[in-house]
Amino acid sequence: MTEPPAHALTDGLPRLRHPDGTPIRALVVDDEPKLTELVGLGLRLAGWEVATTADGTAAVQRAREFRPDVLVLDIMMPGADGVEVLGRIRSFMPDVPALFLTARDAVADRIGGLAAGADDYVTKPFSLEEVLLRLHRLVQRSGAAAATSVLAVGDLVLNPDTREVTRGGMPVALTATQFELLRFLMENPRRVLSKARILDRVWAYDFGGQSNIVELYISYLRKKIDAGREPMIHTVRGAGYILKPAEPG
């Protein structure tokens, strides 16, 4: 699989939480460590809690303890195959949605997997972006969670409802205008935004060419968001500004 960085795949996904604010939980069961690591990383970056196991029999006990909101199951694995695992988990969690992730790609296998109770079926090799999107949709349809208005890009999180901003878990204090500028940047991650477009969106009127107000407020944000950290706000010469997750140090 050739994928963009996992954090890039989560930017367009809704931020899902339980009604009480706790994270969504996923149990990923596959005997390929690299696969469970990849899917787990993508879900963790989306704010989910993830448990993994490589053994079908162990997966049943893990489900009893972890109480996942969604299952990702390989069909062919040690201990017990995915169909058997799903049946045993559904005996005590009858409504938990499940996605089969398997190398079996024949039509008969797909039909058999869905007939066995799977809610979705993805074959290997797969697109991580597709798997993450399908899992989000399964959880939303199950009623376990709903999308929130929280914006997250990398370790930068903005909550429009509480007007709280954190980076790496640390609070960032912003003025009202700084908050609106950051919100606009975070609503458009990895997109170059011109000064004119920023003026129109954040200030809602034309400054008569005084685009230096944008430069000034970008400098304010950089001091609060990027100071002492890997930068997230970048200037694209002659084009505008772009916000994207910090590169690993």
Buried (B, 14 or more C-beta within 10 A) or exposed (E): EEEEEBBBBBBEBBBBBBEEEEBBBBBBBBBBEEBBBBBBBBBBBBBBBBBBBBBBBBBBEBBEEBEBBBBBBBBEBEBBBBBBBBEBBBEEBEEBBBBBBBEBEEEEBBEBBEEBBBBBBBBBEBBBBEBBBBBBBBBBEBEBBEEBEBBBBBBBBBBBEEEBBBBEEEEBEBEEEBBBBBBBBBBBBEEBBBBBBBBEBBBEEEBEEEBEBBEEBBEBBBEBBBEEBEEBBBEEEEEBBBBBBBEEE
